[in-house]
Structures are given as structure tokens and as C-alpha cells.
């Protein structure tokens, strides 16, 4: 019954003309409210261990027109890297093209190769590789992320801060300060290669 009620408003949208004015006329408050409501349901279902319901809601969200609108907006307008091109060379798209992109990221897509660039490591002479997807692939990634994030937010530890919504480096610094101000402590700084790192060895190193 809950699934049926959530589907209301997430079905086929009314046709929108692909014009610049149509993009500007979108009620983003309504779009965000609809997406957040479904994400909240995913979070609650995951928290209570209803895995089958989580998968149904995630599929519903990925197919949602509102979620696709929001994903395209984040990639093409909100994100800092919005003017970074992938292998197709596309940097900026018009409002008309954004509406076309909303249609194009529906369903299964074949991803294009990444554009590889080398960026300097802070404070070092070394450089590290960075793979840049196309705008369409980034929009699709943002869409999938919006469905996966609520589930994993329900599972993560309360004291983890990396790449989580609503958390920052300042929150991690504050937590560290509260943890160490009254007692001695150790700081471990390490890069871990998952394919070679064994849990037994890791535990011995941490003891």
C-alpha cells in the first residue's frame, strides 16, 4: 500500500516542451520535495531491514522523472565541475539540451570512455590520474547515487565523515578534537590497497 501511494507523482509526467522557458519554469521546490520523500522512504526501509522494499523503491526512484530532472540540474548547474568536458568535448549545454538529457538518461546506457587528465598532488611534485566522464554519464551517476545514498546512509557509522551529505572536514576535525582532548592517542595515516590488504594484518597493525 505504501509503494502504491509513493508511485503517485512518480509516474509519467505531463509532456514538457523542450524550450529554454520550460526549463526555467520548473518548480524545483516541488521536484526536491518529491525526490526527498522517496529517499526518506528508502532510508526508513533500509533501517528496518526491509531489503526487498528498498530495491523496489530504488528502482522507482531511478525511473522517476523528478529524480532525473534533479540529477541533470546538479551536474549541469550546481556542481563545480559543470564546465568540465568528457571525451565528447561537451562543456556547457543549453536549457533545451538539459531537457533532452533528462529523457536520454532513462534506462540502461552504454558508458563512454573516461577522459584521463593528470593533476598535481597537494604539496608534492607527483601527479595523479583523474578520469572525467561525459556530462550524460555524470548525470546518470548522479541519478543512481540519489537512489543508493539513502540506503547506505542508514548503514554507515555515525562517526564517518568522508563523502557523506551534510558532513564536512570541519565536522571530522571537531570529532577528533572531542575524542583526544582528555587522553593520549595515536594517529594512523595510510593508503590501503584493498586487493592486497588482509584484515588479519590490518588488525595487527592497528593494535
C-alpha positions in Angstrom: 0.0 0.0 0.0 2.9 2.3 0.8 4.5 1.6 -2.5 1.3 2.4 -4.4 0.9 5.8 -2.6 4.5 6.7 -3.4 4.0 6.0 -7.0 1.6 8.8 -7.2 3.5 11.7 -8.7 6.4 9.4 -9.9 4.7 8.0 -13.0 4.6 9.5 -16.4 4.9 13.3 -16.2 2.9 15.7 -18.3 4.7 16.4 -21.6 7.0 19.4 -21.3 8.1 21.3 -24.4 11.8 21.3 -24.8 12.4 25.0 -24.7 14.6 27.3 -22.6 11.5 28.8 -20.9 10.2 25.3 -20.0 13.4 24.5 -18.0 13.2 27.9 -16.2 9.5 27.3 -15.4 10.2 24.0 -13.5 9.1 24.1 -9.8 12.4 22.9 -8.2 10.9 23.1 -4.7 8.3 20.5 -5.8 10.9 18.4 -7.5 13.2 18.3 -4.5 10.2 17.6 -2.2 9.1 14.6 -4.3 12.6 13.1 -4.5 13.3 13.7 -0.8 10.1 11.9 0.1 11.0 8.8 -1.8 14.6 8.9 -0.5 13.3 9.1 3.1 11.2 6.0 2.4 14.3 4.2 1.2 16.2 5.2 4.3 13.4 4.0 6.6 13.0 0.7 4.8 16.8 0.0 4.9 16.9 1.0 8.6 14.2 -1.6 9.4 15.8 -4.3 7.2 13.2 -4.4 4.5 15.6 -5.1 1.7 13.0 -6.1 -0.9 11.1 -2.9 -0.3 14.4 -0.9 -0.6 15.1 -2.4 -4.1 11.6 -1.6 -5.3 11.8 2.0 -4.1 15.2 2.4 -5.6 14.0 1.2 -9.0 11.1 3.6 -8.7 13.4 6.5 -7.9 15.8 5.8 -10.8 12.8 5.8 -13.2 11.4 8.9 -11.7 11.1 12.0 -13.9 11.7 14.2 -10.9 14.8 12.4 -9.9 16.2 12.7 -13.5 15.4 16.4 -13.5 17.3 16.9 -10.3 20.3 14.8 -11.4 20.7 16.8 -14.6 20.4 20.1 -12.7 23.1 19.1 -10.2 25.5 18.0 -12.9 24.9 20.9 -15.4 24.2 23.8 -13.0 25.1 23.2 -9.3 28.4 21.2 -9.4 31.7 22.9 -9.5 32.9 20.7 -12.4 29.8 21.6 -14.5 32.1 23.1 -17.3 34.5 20.2 -17.4 34.2 18.2 -20.7 34.5 14.4 -21.1 35.7 12.6 -24.2 32.9 14.1 -26.3 34.2 17.6 -25.7 30.8 18.9 -24.4 31.3 21.6 -21.7 28.1 23.6 -21.5 24.6 22.6 -22.5 21.5 24.9 -23.0 18.2 24.6 -21.1 16.7 22.9 -24.2 19.6 20.3 -24.2 19.1 19.7 -20.4 15.5 18.6 -21.0 16.7 16.3 -23.8 19.3 14.9 -21.4 16.6 14.2 -18.8 15.0 11.9 -21.4 18.3 10.3 -22.5 19.4 9.1 -19.1 16.4 6.9 -18.6 17.0 3.2 -18.8 20.3 1.3 -19.3 23.1 3.3 -21.0 26.4 2.3 -22.6 29.0 4.5 -20.9 31.6 6.4 -22.9 35.3 6.1 -22.1 36.7 8.5 -19.5 38.9 11.5 -20.4 42.1 11.0 -18.5 43.9 14.0 -17.1 46.8 14.3 -14.7 46.5 16.6 -11.7 49.2 17.6 -9.2 49.1 16.2 -5.6 48.9 18.9 -3.0 52.4 19.7 -1.6 54.1 17.2 -3.9 55.8 17.1 -7.3 53.8 13.9 -8.2 50.7 13.8 -10.2 47.7 11.5 -10.0 45.3 10.4 -12.8 41.8 11.7 -12.9 39.1 10.1 -15.1 36.4 12.5 -16.3 33.1 11.1 -17.6 30.9 12.9 -20.1 28.0 15.1 -18.9 25.5 12.4 -19.8 27.4 9.8 -17.8 27.8 12.1 -14.9 24.0 12.8 -14.9 23.3 9.1 -14.9 25.8 8.6 -12.0 24.0 11.3 -10.0 20.7 9.6 -10.6 21.9 6.3 -9.4 23.7 7.9 -6.4 20.4 9.6 -5.4 18.9 6.1 -5.1 21.8 4.3 -3.4 22.7 7.1 -0.9 19.7 6.8 1.4 20.2 3.1 1.8 23.9 3.4 2.7 23.4 6.4 5.0 21.2 4.1 7.1 24.1 1.7 7.5 27.2 3.9 7.9 28.8 4.6 11.3 27.8 7.8 12.9 31.5 8.8 13.2 32.4 8.5 9.5 32.6 11.8 7.5 34.1 11.1 4.1 31.9 11.9 1.1 28.7 12.0 3.0 25.8 14.5 2.6 25.6 17.2 5.2 29.1 16.4 6.6 32.4 18.2 6.1 36.1 18.1 7.1 35.2 20.6 9.9 32.9 18.0 11.4 35.6 15.4 11.3 38.1 17.9 13.0 35.6 18.7 15.7 35.0 15.0 16.4 38.8 14.3 16.6 39.2 17.2 19.0 36.5 15.9 21.3 38.0 12.4 21.2 41.6 13.3 22.0 41.4 16.3 24.3 41.3 14.3 27.5 43.6 11.3 26.7 46.6 10.1 24.8 46.1 9.0 21.2 47.7 7.6 18.1 47.2 8.9 14.5 47.4 6.4 11.6 47.9 7.9 8.1 47.9 5.2 5.5 46.9 4.4 1.9 45.3 0.9 1.8 45.2 -1.2 -1.3 42.1 -3.3 -0.9 43.2 -6.1 -3.2 46.4 -6.8 -1.1 45.4 -5.7 2.4 44.3 -8.6 4.6 42.1 -8.0 7.6 44.3 -10.0 9.9 47.4 -8.0 9.0 45.4 -4.8 9.3 44.2 -5.6 12.8 47.7 -6.5 13.9 49.0 -3.1 12.7 46.2 -1.2 14.5 46.8 -3.0 17.8 
